[in-house]
Amino acid sequence: MIEDLRASLKALFDLDGVPRELAQADVVFDRPDDKFAPSASTLNLFLYDVREDVALRSNEPVRVPRPPDEVSIRPPAMRIACSYLVTAWPVGGPESALQEQRLLGLALAVLRGHPILPAQALQGRLKDPPFPVALTFAQDDDALAKPGEFWSAIGG
């Protein structure tokens, strides 16, 4: 399912209406360590945390009808929260820091414009999800409370 989320996020940045500068950037999911050096302008979405979203947990079993007159019971779907670190890596041109900030700003605008991943971006098993695939971003959580430790841990 995480691979389908990855493909769906990549497809989100390829949708019509995405600013040209962002649409032309590569979208990758690499660990941005000290060896990360893309050869083209890149938006990197690094998956740094995966956990169950306990606020959305349900203990209600799911009844699945089966022909002719049977029903099977299965546990409810686990709701997972995947957290990504989004970084921009411009290549070429003047004022690299400004280009980086512009790419990040454009990426945030795309994410903000889609609180639910749109159907045309959904890939694989997410094409028919049991729940909408919600996007939240720029959340204040404990995972990045000490950015220096985070970057040290991933080798950056």
C-alpha positions in Angstrom: 0.0 0.0 0.0 2.9 2.4 0.7 4.1 1.9 -2.9 0.7 2.9 -4.1 0.7 6.0 -1.9 4.2 6.8 -3.3 2.9 6.5 -6.9 -0.2 8.5 -6.1 1.9 11.4 -4.6 4.1 11.4 -7.6 1.0 11.5 -9.9 -0.4 14.4 -7.8 2.5 16.6 -9.0 1.9 15.6 -12.6 -1.8 16.7 -12.7 -3.0 19.5 -15.0 -2.8 22.8 -13.3 0.5 22.1 -11.4 2.8 25.1 -12.0 5.2 24.4 -14.9 8.3 24.9 -12.8 7.1 22.2 -10.3 5.8 19.9 -13.0 9.2 19.9 -14.7 11.0 18.9 -11.5 11.7 15.3 -10.8 9.8 13.8 -7.9 11.8 11.2 -5.9 11.5 9.5 -2.6 15.2 9.2 -1.6 16.9 9.7 1.7 18.4 13.1 1.5 21.8 12.3 3.0 25.1 13.9 2.2 25.4 11.7 -0.9 22.1 12.9 -2.3 22.9 15.1 -5.3 20.3 15.1 -8.0 21.3 16.1 -11.6 18.0 17.9 -12.3 15.7 20.1 -10.2 14.1 17.7 -7.8 11.3 17.6 -5.3 12.2 14.9 -2.7 9.5 13.3 -0.5 11.4 11.2 2.1 9.1 8.8 4.1 10.5 9.2 7.6 7.6 7.8 9.8 4.9 5.2 9.4 2.4 4.6 12.2 -1.2 3.7 12.9 -3.5 6.7 13.1 -5.2 5.6 16.4 -7.6 8.6 16.2 -9.2 6.9 13.2 -9.1 3.4 14.6 -12.3 1.3 14.5 -12.9 -1.9 16.3 -16.1 -2.6 14.3 -15.7 -5.8 12.3 -16.4 -5.5 8.5 -19.1 -7.8 7.1 -18.4 -8.9 3.5 -21.3 -10.5 1.6 -20.4 -13.7 -0.3 -22.7 -15.5 -2.7 -25.1 -17.1 -2.4 -26.2 -16.2 1.1 -23.0 -16.1 3.2 -21.2 -13.3 5.0 -17.6 -13.3 6.1 -16.3 -11.2 8.9 -12.9 -9.5 8.8 -11.2 -7.0 10.9 -11.5 -3.3 10.0 -8.9 -1.7 7.8 -5.9 -0.2 9.6 -5.6 3.5 9.1 -2.0 4.5 8.6 -0.3 7.9 8.8 2.8 8.2 6.6 4.9 11.3 7.3 7.2 12.7 4.6 9.9 15.3 4.7 9.6 17.4 1.6 12.8 19.1 0.3 13.6 20.9 -2.9 16.8 20.6 -4.8 17.2 23.1 -7.7 19.9 22.6 -10.2 21.3 25.4 -12.3 20.4 29.0 -12.5 21.1 31.9 -10.2 20.2 32.2 -6.5 19.8 28.5 -5.6 18.3 29.3 -2.2 15.5 31.3 -3.8 14.8 28.6 -6.3 14.7 26.0 -3.5 12.2 28.2 -1.5 10.1 28.7 -4.7 9.9 25.0 -5.4 8.9 24.3 -1.8 6.3 27.0 -1.9 4.8 25.6 -5.1 4.8 22.1 -3.6 3.0 23.3 -0.4 0.4 25.1 -2.6 -0.3 21.9 -4.5 -0.6 19.9 -1.2 -2.8 22.6 0.3 -5.0 22.5 -2.8 -5.7 18.8 -2.3 -6.7 18.0 1.3 -7.9 14.6 -0.2 -5.9 13.0 -2.9 -7.9 13.4 -6.1 -9.2 10.3 -7.9 -7.1 11.0 -11.0 -3.9 10.8 -8.9 -4.8 7.5 -7.1 -2.7 4.6 -8.2 -2.8 0.8 -7.6 -4.9 -0.4 -4.7 -5.7 3.2 -3.7 -7.9 3.6 -6.9 -10.8 2.3 -4.9 -9.9 3.1 -1.2 -12.3 2.3 1.6 -11.7 5.8 2.9 -10.6 9.0 1.3 -6.8 9.4 1.3 -6.4 12.6 3.3 -3.3 14.9 3.1 -2.2 17.0 6.0 1.1 19.0 5.9 3.3 21.2 7.9 2.1 19.6 11.1 3.7 20.4 14.4 4.7 17.0 15.8 7.4 15.5 18.0 9.1 13.6 15.2 11.0 16.7 14.0 11.2 18.5 17.4 15.0 18.4 17.2 15.9 18.9 13.5 19.6 18.6 14.1 19.2 15.1 15.6 16.9 14.2 12.7 19.4 15.2 10.0 22.2 13.5 11.9 20.2 10.3 12.1 19.6 10.2 8.3 23.2 11.1 7.5 22.6 14.7 6.4 
